[in-house]
């Protein structure tokens, strides 16, 4: 008897060519792709009926999460209710508060004392024992669904704990597992990486590599116990995707992709937000649409802290344009509304230090009014005024950096000079310099001039680097 096509088959067929094209663009491996498709089919087959029913409802209403009806709460399970059962027992209270989006902070298994707050995962399919079990998490997700509450969980993409099964096998030299991470037998290549890769925690965990007791060196961009995964290996992408779908099949509605801008590594770059990251995110979104269309992926956006405050600490000539257009409105309102008006943006993250800032930002975004065409014109005028201020005319093309023998971070240094010159903000200029230059500081310049010969803007780069070294070092 001939079997008809399943819903999975129909969804896969609608995305197959694009999905395969992106996969092969990264991996060029037909066998791995065939395994990958089989894994997706298996995960769909394991999805329970209530979740499939929800998939159908939300697929028919794809913008359900964009309506201004979601009110979120973020909590640590142990601090709020002791364990997952305790959270389930408090769902009535949560519902009475008007909350219908519940984000549980990291709760997957991680080693005591080396957990980075739960972001050093040793088992993606187990809950920290004192908080409950995976079946307990699934029970909570079911209860949330019945109560009309969407459940959100973090999924750490960039790394595993050194206690993870893969890491332990890699440390032991088991074939196929070192290739899941970035292992080196000498410091030659790690030193090259560190010329261009900014440090994530320069004070608490300096450097991007850790030497193990056996002399081998492993990439650890965050803490020494968090080993970076090698997404250039299709086995890593396949298996991490399966781990994510395992959580989706436990009933998680929203999965926050933690540290995703860091996941693709390429020598000679800053290893941040590379084009391959976007390719992977596109594939993951398609995977969700095929296997579990009711699940939303919430990607983390990484922006170094020094950029945030510049949105509300503008030079007077620029700030005056915005104030004249809307007297009394905080400068922050322009930045928040601009971000909120961009296509497909469903959440805007704002750093707030005082209760007054919280009240102000909530008031700005309560109605979420998009920018009008006239207001966009005001922003264009302010942008032109900012561009007209004295500064280094660097466009961040990075042609200058490709031939630099010392790996100087010329683009970041020019950016720091512009913060200093245009914003008049010496503190933020220094922070930007410290945060992003790594080993490629201005003083490393040997004045060979190779950068100036390829600069489309004809910037006197050598003299600007000399000025930067005097200001920031």
Beta strands, then each sheet from edge to edge (+ up, - down):
strand 1: 72-75
strand 2: 101-104
strand 3: 108-109
strand 4: 123-127
strand 5: 150-156
strand 6: 159-161
strand 7: 183-184
strand 8: 209-211
strand 9: 217-219
strand 10: 226-228
strand 11: 254-258
strand 12: 296-299
sheet 1: 1+ 2+ 5+ 11+ 12+
sheet 2: 3+ 4-
sheet 3: 6+ 10-
sheet 4: 7+ 9- 8+
end
